[in-house]
Amino acid sequence: TGIRLIIIRCNMRKIIFILIIVFLFLLVPNAYSVNFIIGGNNSEATYVNRNEGTTNHASGAGEANLDLHDDTSSALARTYLRFSNLTNITSGSTINEAYLYLYQSYADTSDRLTMIHDASNASWSESTITFDNQPCGNTVDVPAFPCNVSSMSNVTVDQVLGRKRWNVTNGVLKAFSRGSTNVSFLIRFGSESAVDASTHRFSSRRDATPSQFPFLNITY
C-alpha cells in the first residue's frame, strides 16, 4: 500500500507538472514570421548618385545593383527601397520585430558604418527617382522632407560578401500605426564625406540570382 501511494503521488506530480507547462504554453502567443521579397511589381529598389544627379539607375547598366558610395569625386551614392502591400500580416497583430536583408555582392577598401532611415511617408518611383529629386533631400537633415532624419539603426558592414541585415522595426511599426501597408527605407554611409572612395554594392531585384533579392522579414 505504501509503495502504491508513493507511485500515485509521483504520477500526480508528473501530471501537475505537465499541466503547468501546457498552461504556460497557452499563455504565450504564437509568433509568426513572414518574408516580403523585392522581386515583383509591388516593390521597388534602386540607388541614386550625386555625380549623375539627373540619372535614374533603375533602367541603366547598374540596374542589378544597389550602391553605397562616399563623397569622393562627388560620386556619393545612396539606396532606396520600398515594400508595398504587406497584407500577409493578420489584422490586429502586434509587430515584434522587422529586419531588412540585403545581399552584399561587392565591397572594397574598408568596413563601413551604414545608417538606415524611415522614408515611409515619402513618395517616389523606382523608374523616376534621381539624386536631385530624391524624397529625403540631398543632405537628409531637412525636417520638411518626408523622411526621418534620425537613423533607425546603424550597422557596420564588413567586406565579407553575403547577407547583411538592418533592424527596421520602428519604421514598420510607424507605418502600421498609420494604417499603411507600405514601408520605405533609405540606406547610406554613416560618414558620407569620407575620402577613401569606398563602395559597398548589394543585389537588387534585377539580379540574375533570385536568392539574392532584397527581402523584409517581419515577426508578429
Residue pairs with C-beta under 8 A, 6 or more apart in sequence:
31 96
31 219
31 220
32 90
32 93
32 219
32 220
33 217
33 218
33 219
33 220
34 88
34 89
34 217
34 218
34 220
35 215
35 216
35 217
36 43
36 83
36 86
36 88
36 215
36 216
36 217
36 218
37 43
37 205
37 213
37 214
37 215
38 44
38 45
38 81
38 83
38 204
38 205
38 213
38 214
38 215
38 216
39 205
39 210
39 213
40 205
42 84
42 85
43 81
43 82
43 83
43 84
43 205
44 58
44 80
44 81
44 82
44 84
44 125
44 126
44 205
45 66
45 79
45 80
45 81
45 82
45 126
45 204
45 205
45 214
46 56
46 57
46 58
46 63
46 66
46 79
46 80
46 126
46 129
46 204
47 57
47 62
47 65
47 66
47 67
47 68
47 77
47 78
47 79
47 80
48 57
48 77
48 78
48 80
48 129
48 130
48 131
48 134
49 55
49 57
49 67
49 69
49 75
49 76
49 77
49 131
50 71
50 74
50 75
50 76
50 77
50 131
50 138
51 73
51 74
51 75
51 76
52 130
52 131
53 130
53 131
53 132
54 130
54 131
54 132
55 130
55 131
56 127
56 128
56 129
56 130
57 63
58 126
58 127
58 129
59 127
63 204
63 206
64 203
64 204
64 206
64 207
64 208
65 105
65 106
65 201
65 202
65 203
65 204
66 79
66 81
66 102
66 187
66 201
66 202
66 203
66 204
66 214
67 77
67 79
67 199
67 200
67 201
67 202
68 77
68 78
68 79
68 112
68 114
68 187
68 188
68 189
68 199
68 200
68 201
68 202
69 75
69 76
69 77
69 189
69 197
69 198
69 199
70 76
70 112
70 189
70 191
70 192
70 193
70 194
70 195
70 196
70 197
70 198
71 192
71 193
71 194
71 195
72 194
72 195
72 196
72 197
73 197
75 197
76 131
76 192
77 199
78 131
78 134
78 186
78 187
78 188
79 186
79 187
79 188
79 202
80 119
80 124
80 126
80 129
80 134
80 135
80 184
80 185
80 186
80 187
81 100
81 184
81 185
81 187
81 214
82 124
82 126
82 182
82 183
82 184
82 185
83 182
83 183
83 184
83 216
84 181
84 182
85 181
85 182
86 181
86 182
86 183
86 216
86 218
87 181
89 95
89 176
89 218
89 220
90 220
93 220
94 220
95 169
95 172
95 173
95 176
95 218
95 219
95 220
96 169
96 219
96 220
97 167
97 169
97 218
97 219
98 167
98 168
98 169
98 171
98 172
98 173
98 216
98 217
98 218
98 219
99 165
99 166
99 167
99 168
99 169
99 216
99 217
100 116
100 165
100 166
100 168
100 185
100 214
100 215
100 216
101 163
101 164
101 165
101 214
101 215
101 216
101 217
102 163
102 164
102 165
102 166
102 187
102 202
102 203
102 214
103 162
103 163
103 164
103 202
103 203
103 207
103 211
103 212
103 213
103 214
104 157
104 160
104 161
104 162
104 163
104 164
104 200
104 201
104 202
105 161
105 201
105 202
105 203
105 207
105 212
106 161
106 199
106 200
106 201
107 157
107 158
107 159
107 160
107 161
107 199
107 200
107 201
108 159
108 198
108 199
108 200
109 196
109 197
109 198
109 199
110 159
110 196
110 198
111 156
111 157
111 158
111 159
112 156
112 157
112 189
112 190
112 194
112 198
112 200
113 154
113 155
113 156
113 157
113 189
113 190
113 191
114 154
114 155
114 156
114 157
114 166
114 187
114 188
114 189
114 190
114 200
115 151
115 153
115 154
115 187
115 188
115 189
115 190
116 151
116 152
116 153
116 155
116 166
116 168
116 185
116 186
116 187
117 136
117 140
117 147
117 148
117 149
117 150
117 151
117 152
117 185
117 186
117 187
117 188
118 147
118 148
118 152
118 168
118 170
118 171
118 174
118 183
118 184
118 185
119 135
119 136
119 146
119 147
119 148
119 184
119 185
119 186
120 171
120 174
120 175
120 180
120 182
120 183
120 184
120 185
121 146
121 147
122 135
122 136
122 145
122 146
122 147
122 184
123 135
123 146
124 134
124 135
124 184
129 135
131 138
132 138
135 145
135 146
135 147
136 145
136 146
136 147
136 186
137 145
137 147
140 147
140 149
140 186
140 188
141 149
142 149
143 149
147 186
148 171
152 166
152 167
152 168
152 169
152 170
152 171
153 166
153 167
153 168
154 190
155 164
155 165
155 166
157 164
157 200
164 202
166 185
166 187
168 183
168 185
168 216
171 183
171 185
172 183
172 216
172 218
175 181
175 182
175 183
183 216
189 198
202 214
203 209
203 212
203 213
203 214
204 213
204 214
205 213
205 214
207 213
